[in-house]
Amino acid sequence: MQKLARLFKNESGATAIEYGLIAALIAVAIIGAVGALGDSTSDTFNEVSGAIANG
């Protein structure tokens, strides 16, 4: 019976899952930021390229 109580008291698995969820949320935020920044950077390069081409 003590082993069963110890199993329910062990929270290391829950902690690992929580860290995994936090890492996943951070990854999603980074992907979103890079996507938005990539579009902005692409637009800037296209504008500069057009300005150079038109003289």
C-alpha positions as CSV (number, residue, x, y, z in Angstrom):
1,M,0.0,0.0,0.0
2,Q,2.9,2.4,0.7
3,K,4.2,1.9,-2.9
4,L,0.8,3.0,-4.3
5,A,0.7,6.1,-2.0
6,R,4.3,7.0,-3.1
7,L,3.2,6.6,-6.8
8,F,0.4,9.1,-6.4
9,K,2.6,11.5,-4.4
10,N,5.3,11.5,-7.1
11,E,4.9,14.7,-9.1
12,S,8.0,14.5,-11.3
13,G,6.0,13.4,-14.3
14,A,3.6,16.3,-14.0
15,T,6.5,18.7,-13.8
16,A,8.0,17.3,-17.0
17,I,4.7,17.7,-18.8
18,E,4.4,21.3,-17.5
19,Y,7.9,22.1,-18.8
20,G,7.0,20.6,-22.1
21,L,3.9,22.7,-22.4
22,I,5.8,25.8,-21.6
23,A,8.5,25.0,-24.2
24,A,5.8,24.4,-26.8
25,L,4.1,27.7,-26.1
26,I,7.4,29.5,-26.3
27,A,8.1,27.8,-29.6
28,V,4.7,28.9,-31.0
29,A,5.4,32.5,-29.9
30,I,8.9,32.4,-31.6
31,I,7.5,31.0,-34.8
32,G,4.8,33.7,-34.9
33,A,7.3,36.4,-34.3
34,V,9.7,35.1,-36.9
35,G,6.9,34.8,-39.4
36,A,5.7,38.4,-38.9
37,L,9.3,39.7,-38.9
38,G,10.1,37.7,-42.0
39,D,7.1,39.3,-43.9
40,S,8.2,42.7,-42.8
41,T,11.8,42.1,-43.8
42,S,10.8,40.7,-47.2
43,D,8.6,43.8,-47.9
44,T,11.5,46.1,-47.0
45,F,13.9,44.3,-49.3
46,N,11.4,44.3,-52.2
47,E,10.9,48.1,-51.7
48,V,14.6,48.8,-51.7
49,S,15.1,46.5,-54.7
50,G,12.4,48.4,-56.6
51,A,13.9,51.7,-55.7
52,I,17.3,50.6,-56.9
53,A,15.9,49.2,-60.2
54,N,14.0,52.4,-60.9
55,G,17.0,54.5,-60.2
